Amino acid sequence: MREARALGFDAIGFTAPGATGAAGKYFLEFLGSGGHGDMDWLAANPERRADPRVLWSGVRSIIMLGVNYGPDDSPLDILGRRSHGAISVYAQGDDYHDVIKKRLKILARWLAAMTGDEVKVFVDTAAVMEKPLAQAAGIGWQGKHTNLVSREFGSWLFLGAIYSATELPHDEGEADHCGSCNACQDICPTAAFPAPYKLDARRCISYLTIENKGPIPHEFRKAIGNRIYGCDDCLAVCPWNKFAQESREQKLAARDALRAPALAELARLDDAAFRALFTKSPVKRIGRDRFLRNVLIAIGNSGDANLADEARRLLDDASPLVRGAAVWALAQLLARDAFTALASRAGAEPDITVQQEWRAAAS
């Protein structure tokens, strides 16, 4: 479709609303296992997500569209720079929801004018299983890491959908090309994949640093390393990325300030500075406190004793979430006697969870 290409879409495919096969069944099994963690929005009205016709009875065709956001370097390189934070590739530029939805609406209006039928647009904002639909539309396939893989763009496609009341010709679905490769499973720092094609989000670093609202469980803190917002490991290691292309969309390009930000600078962000730094970025939605929780976990993993002063200062932060993470970071960076000297303040700590952090760190 020339109109879609002109709007900056790199991939397009057409499918029927009932073409996702067993995806709905697998989704319900995923919910039944509790693998979605605290993402209650996934469990709300699951029948709508499992079958597009339940979400909108009038849908006759689904147009799946993709925008390439391929990075200009390997997302794995930053992991060795432990005094700097690793932000997921998708969040280093403008929020893709805003970028893509505007274009989808333009394309949908054109389609509605051409067909005379109603349309609806979705960009990860409703009960839509974008990845199974994209596979049914021939754009790519769901790999063993459960993300979409494209023969043309590797792991790096943002997806959007147009539901149409018009019966349109459908494309042939894409076959699975993972073969015997298990690279995405093997690289996961927290063993979030209990089996190929199955994800336990509760163990996933993206979930832990973004969706999780409370303290990060102790068992995963070391494995998080310097990942302060999301994780790209399973995407970046995919062999199909040898065919990937650097994104041509400037609004999705990485901002220099977010490529490898220094943890010391991030630890000093107040709410206003946080909002300014992450203007138009998806990072802003988790808020300053959860972000600093992540930064402090990375500081604790840095091995850089010079960062202890940043963590020590945050022991007096207004947020219990931040204070608790600061305790853990200091326990990793300070010598035992220096940490013990600080621990006297634990008795005056008003928050029970933070008191527990002090006790756990002292034990």
C-alpha positions in Angstrom: 0.0 0.0 0.0 1.7 3.2 -1.2 -0.1 5.3 1.2 1.3 3.4 4.2 4.8 3.6 2.8 4.5 7.3 2.3 3.6 7.7 6.0 6.7 6.0 7.1 5.5 2.4 7.7 8.1 -0.2 6.8 6.0 -3.3 6.9 2.4 -4.0 6.0 0.2 -7.1 5.9 -3.5 -8.0 5.8 -5.2 -10.8 7.8 -8.6 -12.0 8.9 -9.7 -11.5 12.5 -9.9 -15.3 13.0 -6.5 -16.1 11.6 -4.5 -16.2 14.9 -5.0 -20.0 15.4 -4.2 -21.2 18.9 -2.8 -17.8 20.1 -5.9 -17.1 22.1 -5.6 -20.5 23.9 -1.9 -19.9 24.7 -2.7 -16.5 26.0 -5.3 -17.8 28.4 -2.8 -20.5 29.6 -0.2 -17.7 30.2 -2.7 -15.8 32.4 -3.7 -19.0 34.2 0.0 -19.6 35.1 0.2 -16.1 36.6 3.0 -15.3 34.2 1.6 -11.8 33.7 2.5 -10.8 37.2 0.8 -7.6 38.3 -0.1 -6.5 34.8 -3.9 -6.7 35.6 -4.7 -4.9 32.3 -3.6 -8.0 30.5 -6.1 -10.2 32.5 -8.9 -7.7 32.1 -11.5 -9.0 29.5 -9.1 -11.7 28.1 -11.7 -12.9 25.6 -11.3 -9.5 23.8 -7.6 -10.0 23.4 -8.0 -13.7 22.4 -10.5 -12.9 19.6 -10.6 -9.6 17.7 -14.2 -10.2 16.9 -15.1 -10.0 20.6 -13.4 -6.6 20.9 -15.3 -5.4 17.8 -18.0 -7.5 16.2 -17.9 -5.5 13.0 -14.3 -6.2 12.1 -13.8 -8.1 8.8 -10.1 -7.4 8.1 -7.1 -6.4 10.1 -4.2 -4.4 8.6 -1.0 -4.8 10.6 1.8 -2.2 10.1 5.3 -2.0 11.4 7.8 0.8 11.8 11.5 -0.2 12.0 13.4 1.1 15.0 16.6 -0.7 14.4 19.5 0.8 16.5 22.8 2.1 15.0 24.9 0.0 17.4 24.5 -3.2 19.6 22.4 -2.7 22.7 24.7 -5.2 24.4 27.7 -2.9 24.3 26.5 -0.6 27.1 26.3 -3.5 29.6 30.0 -3.5 30.1 30.0 0.2 31.1 28.8 -0.3 34.6 28.8 3.3 35.8 26.4 4.1 33.0 22.7 3.1 32.7 21.3 0.9 29.9 18.0 2.1 28.6 16.1 -0.2 26.2 16.4 0.8 22.5 12.7 1.5 22.1 12.8 4.1 24.9 15.8 6.1 23.8 13.7 8.3 21.4 10.2 9.7 21.3 7.3 7.5 22.6 6.4 5.2 19.7 2.7 5.2 20.7 2.5 8.9 19.8 4.6 8.7 16.7 2.7 5.8 15.2 -0.8 6.5 16.3 -0.9 9.8 14.4 0.1 8.1 11.2 -2.3 5.2 11.7 -5.2 7.7 12.1 -4.2 9.4 8.8 -4.1 6.1 7.0 -7.3 4.9 8.6 -9.1 8.0 7.5 -7.9 7.4 4.0 -9.1 3.8 4.1 -12.5 4.8 5.5 -12.9 7.3 2.7 -12.0 4.7 0.1 -14.2 2.0 1.4 -17.0 3.9 3.1 -16.7 1.5 6.1 -15.8 2.0 9.7 -12.3 1.6 11.0 -10.5 1.5 14.4 -6.8 2.0 15.2 -4.7 0.5 17.9 -1.1 0.9 19.1 -0.6 -1.2 22.1 -3.5 0.6 23.8 -6.3 -1.9 23.7 -6.9 -5.7 24.0 -5.1 -6.6 20.8 -2.6 -9.4 20.3 -0.4 -7.5 17.9 2.3 -10.2 17.5 0.1 -13.2 16.6 -1.8 -10.9 14.2 1.4 -9.7 12.6 2.5 -13.3 12.1 -0.9 -14.1 10.5 -0.4 -11.0 8.3 3.0 -12.3 7.1 5.1 -9.5 8.7 7.2 -11.8 10.9 6.8 -14.6 13.4 6.8 -14.9 17.2 10.2 -16.2 18.2 11.1 -18.3 21.1 11.4 -15.1 23.2 7.7 -14.4 22.3 8.6 -11.2 20.5 8.2 -10.7 16.8 11.1 -11.5 14.4 11.2 -10.3 10.9 13.4 -11.6 8.1 13.9 -8.1 6.9 14.1 -6.1 10.1 15.1 -8.6 12.7 13.8 -7.9 16.2 13.2 -4.2 15.7 9.6 -3.5 14.6 7.0 -1.3 16.4 3.5 -2.6 15.5 0.2 -0.9 15.0 -3.2 -2.2 13.8 -6.1 -1.0 11.8 -9.4 -2.9 12.2 -11.6 -2.5 9.2 -15.3 -3.4 8.5 -14.3 -4.1 4.9 -13.5 -7.5 3.6 -10.0 -7.2 2.2 -7.7 -9.7 0.5 -5.5 -11.4 3.1 -1.8 -12.2 3.0 -0.2 -15.6 3.8 1.0 -15.9 7.3 4.7 -16.1 8.1 6.3 -19.4 9.1 8.5 -19.9 12.2 12.2 -19.7 11.3 13.8 -20.1 14.7 14.8 -23.6 14.0 17.1 -25.1 16.7 18.4 -21.7 17.8 18.0 -21.0 21.5 20.2 -17.8 21.7 17.4 -15.7 23.2 16.7 -18.2 25.9 20.3 -18.8 26.8 21.2 -15.1 27.2 18.3 -14.1 29.5 20.0 -12.9 32.8 17.0 -13.9 35.0 15.9 -17.2 33.2 12.6 -15.6 32.3 11.8 -18.3 29.7 10.6 -21.6 31.3 10.4 -23.1 27.8 10.7 -21.9 24.2 7.8 -19.6 23.3 6.9 -19.2 26.9 7.6 -16.1 29.1 7.3 -15.6 32.8 7.1 -11.9 33.0 7.6 -11.9 36.7 11.3 -12.8 36.1 11.7 -10.5 33.1 13.9 -7.4 33.6 11.6 -5.3 31.4 8.8 -6.2 33.7 10.8 -5.7 36.9 12.1 -2.3 35.9 9.0 -0.9 34.2 5.7 -2.6 35.2 6.7 -3.6 38.8 5.7 -0.8 41.1 7.4 -2.0 44.3 10.9 -3.0 45.4 12.7 -5.3 42.9 12.9 -8.8 44.5 16.4 -9.5 45.9 16.9 -12.6 43.8 17.0 -10.5 40.6 18.9 -7.5 41.6 22.4 -8.7 40.8 21.3 -10.0 37.4 19.8 -6.7 36.4 23.3 -5.2 36.2 23.1 -1.6 34.8 19.7 -2.0 33.0 17.7 0.9 34.3 14.7 0.7 32.0 13.9 -2.5 30.1 16.2 -5.1 28.6 17.1 -5.9 25.0 19.3 -8.9 25.5 16.9 -11.5 24.0 16.2 -9.2 21.0 19.8 -8.1 20.4 21.2 -11.6 20.3 18.8 -12.9 17.6 20.8 -14.1 14.5 18.1 -12.6 12.3 19.4 -9.2 13.2 22.1 -9.7 10.6 19.4 -8.5 8.2 18.2 -5.7 10.4 18.5 -2.1 9.2 19.1 1.1 11.0 15.8 3.0 11.5 15.2 5.9 9.1 12.7 7.5 11.5 14.3 10.5 13.2 11.7 10.8 16.0 12.5 7.3 17.1 16.3 7.8 17.0 18.2 7.6 20.2 18.8 10.9 22.0 22.4 11.4 22.9 21.4 12.0 26.6 19.8 8.6 26.8 22.3 6.4 25.0 24.6 5.8 28.0 23.6 8.3 30.8 26.0 8.4 33.8 24.4 6.9 36.9 25.8 9.7 39.1 23.9 12.3 37.1 20.7 10.2 37.0 20.8 9.8 40.8 20.5 13.5 41.3 17.2 13.9 39.4 14.4 15.5 41.2 10.9 15.2 39.8 11.1 18.3 37.6 14.5 17.3 36.2 13.3 13.8 35.6 10.3 15.1 33.6 12.5 17.4 31.6 15.0 14.7 30.7 12.3 12.3 29.6 9.9 14.6 27.8 8.0 12.6 25.1 9.8 9.5 26.3 8.0 6.3 27.5 10.4 6.3 30.5 8.4 9.2 32.0 5.4 7.0 32.6 7.1 5.1 35.5 7.8 8.2 37.4 10.9 9.5 39.1 10.8 7.2 42.2 10.6 3.9 40.3 13.3 5.2 37.9 15.6 6.1 40.8 14.9 2.7 42.3 16.3 1.2 39.1 19.3 3.6 39.0 20.2 2.6 42.6 20.1 -1.1 41.7 22.5 -0.3 38.9 24.7 1.8 41.3 24.8 -1.2 43.6 25.9 -3.4 40.7 28.5 -0.9 39.4 31.4 -1.8 41.7 32.2 1.9 41.7 32.8 3.0 45.3 32.7 6.6 44.1 29.0 6.2 43.6 28.4 5.4 47.2 28.0 9.1 48.0 25.0 9.3 45.6 23.3 6.3 47.3 24.1 7.7 50.8 22.4 11.0 49.9 19.3 9.2 48.8 18.9 7.6 52.2 17.0 10.8 53.0 14.8 10.8 49.9 11.1 11.4 50.4 10.2 8.1 48.7 10.5 4.8 50.7 11.0 3.0 47.4 14.1 5.1 46.7 15.4 4.9 50.3 15.1 1.1 50.3 17.0 0.8 47.0 19.7 3.1 48.4 20.2 0.8 51.4 20.8 -2.1 49.1 23.2 -0.1 46.9 25.3 0.9 49.9 25.4 -2.6 51.2 27.0 -3.6 47.8 29.5 -0.8 47.7 30.7 -0.1 51.2 33.0 -2.1 53.4 31.3 -3.9 56.2 32.3 -1.6 59.0 31.3 1.5 57.0 27.9 0.0 56.3 27.4 -1.1 59.9 28.1 2.5 61.0 25.3 3.7 58.8 22.9 1.0 59.9 22.1 2.8 63.2 19.7 5.0 61.3 17.5 2.0 60.6 15.7 2.2 63.9 14.4 5.7 63.0 13.2 4.6 59.6 9.3 5.0 59.5 8.7 2.6 56.6 8.5 -1.1 57.4 9.7 -2.1 53.9 12.8 0.1 54.2 13.5 -1.3 57.7 13.4 -4.8 56.2 16.0 -3.7 53.6 18.3 -2.6 56.4 17.9 -5.9 58.3 18.4 -7.9 55.1 21.5 -5.9 54.2 23.0 -6.3 57.7 22.4 -10.0 58.0 
